[in-house]
Each structure stands twice: as structure tokens, then as C-alpha cells.
Amino acid sequence: MRTITSTEAKAKLNAVLSEIQKSGSPITITSHGRPVAVITPVTPRVRTFGQLPGLEIPDDFDAPLPEDEIAAWEVAES
């Protein structure tokens, strides 16, 4: 695990976050030579629906429907 000072973390936060995202490895931040924090990459969680933890919601759930799907639901005007 890489270690950086709080001064370096403050000055290069975007680069530090990018490194963590690319490498997947945590980085320890020190203050006066002592570890004070560890920044770790986020592990994505599967979206669930309310009280149904076994039901997984796809990532594109909120995306607009395709035109042919919308047309199938529309009622033809007479």
C-alpha cells in the first residue's frame, strides 16, 4: 500500500483519486509521519428494489425506453 503525506494529498487530490481508481489499491495518508487515513476504491453495489433484496435492478433501469417499446404501449387514436 502506497503512503503519501497530507500535504501531497491536498496538493494532488485529483491525481491520487485517479491512481486509486486505476490501480484499485488503497493509499494511506500520513500527518507528521503517522497514518491518519486510508483512501480505498469503492466497490460497486448491486441495486436492489425496496424489500426485495433478491431482485436486481439493471444499470439502465432509468434509461428512456426505445421508440418501438413506447409505441407498443400507446393506444391508437380512432
Phi and psi in degrees as GROMACS dihedral restraints (atoms count N, CA, C in turn):
[ dihedral_restraints ]
;  ai    aj    ak    al  type     phi  dphi    fc
    3     4     5     6     1   -76.9    20    10
    4     5     6     7     1   148.8    20    10
    6     7     8     9     1  -124.3    20    10
    7     8     9    10     1   136.1    20    10
    9    10    11    12     1  -134.0    20    10
   10    11    12    13     1   160.9    20    10
   12    13    14    15     1   -81.5    20    10
   13    14    15    16     1   161.1    20    10
   15    16    17    18     1   -63.6    20    10
   16    17    18    19     1   -33.2    20    10
   18    19    20    21     1   -64.1    20    10
   19    20    21    22     1   -45.2    20    10
   21    22    23    24     1   -65.7    20    10
   22    23    24    25     1   -40.4    20    10
   24    25    26    27     1   -62.0    20    10
   25    26    27    28     1   -40.7    20    10
   27    28    29    30     1   -66.6    20    10
   28    29    30    31     1   -42.7    20    10
   30    31    32    33     1   -73.3    20    10
   31    32    33    34     1   -29.4    20    10
   33    34    35    36     1  -126.5    20    10
   34    35    36    37     1    36.7    20    10
   36    37    38    39     1   -56.2    20    10
   37    38    39    40     1   -46.3    20    10
   39    40    41    42     1   -61.4    20    10
   40    41    42    43     1   -40.5    20    10
   42    43    44    45     1   -67.2    20    10
   43    44    45    46     1   -39.5    20    10
   45    46    47    48     1   -63.0    20    10
   46    47    48    49     1   -45.8    20    10
   48    49    50    51     1   -63.0    20    10
   49    50    51    52     1   -39.7    20    10
   51    52    53    54     1   -63.5    20    10
   52    53    54    55     1   -42.0    20    10
   54    55    56    57     1   -61.9    20    10
   55    56    57    58     1   -43.2    20    10
   57    58    59    60     1   -63.5    20    10
   58    59    60    61     1   -41.9    20    10
   60    61    62    63     1   -64.8    20    10
   61    62    63    64     1   -42.5    20    10
   63    64    65    66     1   -73.3    20    10
   64    65    66    67     1   -43.4    20    10
   66    67    68    69     1   -85.2    20    10
   67    68    69    70     1   -28.7    20    10
   69    70    71    72     1    76.7    20    10
   70    71    72    73     1     6.5    20    10
   72    73    74    75     1  -102.4    20    10
   73    74    75    76     1   141.2    20    10
   75    76    77    78     1   -71.9    20    10
   76    77    78    79     1   159.8    20    10
   78    79    80    81     1  -127.5    20    10
   79    80    81    82     1   133.6    20    10
   81    82    83    84     1   -93.3    20    10
   82    83    84    85     1   135.2    20    10
   84    85    86    87     1  -106.6    20    10
   85    86    87    88     1   132.3    20    10
   87    88    89    90     1  -113.4    20    10
   88    89    90    91     1   155.3    20    10
   90    91    92    93     1  -132.7    20    10
   91    92    93    94     1   120.0    20    10
   93    94    95    96     1    54.8    20    10
   94    95    96    97     1    39.5    20    10
   96    97    98    99     1    82.6    20    10
   97    98    99   100     1    -3.2    20    10
   99   100   101   102     1  -109.6    20    10
  100   101   102   103     1   137.8    20    10
  102   103   104   105     1   -65.3    20    10
  103   104   105   106     1   132.5    20    10
  105   106   107   108     1  -124.1    20    10
  106   107   108   109     1   -20.6    20    10
  108   109   110   111     1  -157.5    20    10
  109   110   111   112     1   155.6    20    10
  111   112   113   114     1  -128.3    20    10
  112   113   114   115     1   126.9    20    10
  114   115   116   117     1  -100.2    20    10
  115   116   117   118     1   122.3    20    10
  117   118   119   120     1  -118.9    20    10
  118   119   120   121     1   153.7    20    10
  120   121   122   123     1   -69.4    20    10
  121   122   123   124     1   151.7    20    10
  123   124   125   126     1   -81.7    20    10
  124   125   126   127     1   137.2    20    10
  126   127   128   129     1  -100.0    20    10
  127   128   129   130     1   121.8    20    10
  129   130   131   132     1   -60.9    20    10
  130   131   132   133     1   140.3    20    10
  132   133   134   135     1  -105.3    20    10
  133   134   135   136     1   145.8    20    10
  135   136   137   138     1   -71.9    20    10
  136   137   138   139     1   133.4    20    10
  138   139   140   141     1   -71.1    20    10
  139   140   141   142     1   136.7    20    10
  141   142   143   144     1  -121.1    20    10
  142   143   144   145     1   167.2    20    10
  144   145   146   147     1  -115.1    20    10
  145   146   147   148     1   105.6    20    10
  147   148   149   150     1    49.6    20    10
  148   149   150   151     1  -124.0    20    10
  150   151   152   153     1   -89.7    20    10
  151   152   153   154     1    13.6    20    10
  153   154   155   156     1  -111.9    20    10
  154   155   156   157     1    74.8    20    10
  156   157   158   159     1   -63.4    20    10
  157   158   159   160     1   -19.9    20    10
  159   160   161   162     1   -80.9    20    10
  160   161   162   163     1   -13.5    20    10
  162   163   164   165     1   -89.8    20    10
  163   164   165   166     1   115.4    20    10
  165   166   167   168     1   -94.7    20    10
  166   167   168   169     1   136.8    20    10
  168   169   170   171     1   -98.5    20    10
  169   170   171   172     1   125.3    20    10
  171   172   173   174     1   -67.4    20    10
  172   173   174   175     1   155.7    20    10
  174   175   176   177     1   -61.5    20    10
  175   176   177   178     1   -28.7    20    10
  177   178   179   180     1   -93.7    20    10
  178   179   180   181     1    18.9    20    10
  180   181   182   183     1   -54.6    20    10
  181   182   183   184     1   -39.9    20    10
  183   184   185   186     1   -87.7    20    10
  184   185   186   187     1    -0.1    20    10
  186   187   188   189     1   -71.1    20    10
  187   188   189   190     1   150.0    20    10
  189   190   191   192     1   -61.7    20    10
  190   191   192   193     1   149.2    20    10
  192   193   194   195     1   -73.1    20    10
  193   194   195   196     1   151.1    20    10
  195   196   197   198     1   -65.4    20    10
  196   197   198   199     1   154.8    20    10
  198   199   200   201     1   -57.3    20    10
  199   200   201   202     1   -40.2    20    10
  201   202   203   204     1   -66.3    20    10
  202   203   204   205     1   -32.3    20    10
  204   205   206   207     1   -69.1    20    10
  205   206   207   208     1   -42.5    20    10
  207   208   209   210     1   -63.1    20    10
  208   209   210   211     1   -42.7    20    10
  210   211   212   213     1   -61.4    20    10
  211   212   213   214     1   -34.8    20    10
  213   214   215   216     1   -67.0    20    10
  214   215   216   217     1   -27.1    20    10
  216   217   218   219     1   -90.5    20    10
  217   218   219   220     1   -17.8    20    10
  219   220   221   222     1   -78.4    20    10
  220   221   222   223     1   143.3    20    10
  222   223   224   225     1   -89.7    20    10
  223   224   225   226     1   130.4    20    10
  225   226   227   228     1   -69.1    20    10
  226   227   228   229     1   132.3    20    10
  228   229   230   231     1   -80.5    20    10
  229   230   231   232     1   138.1    20    10
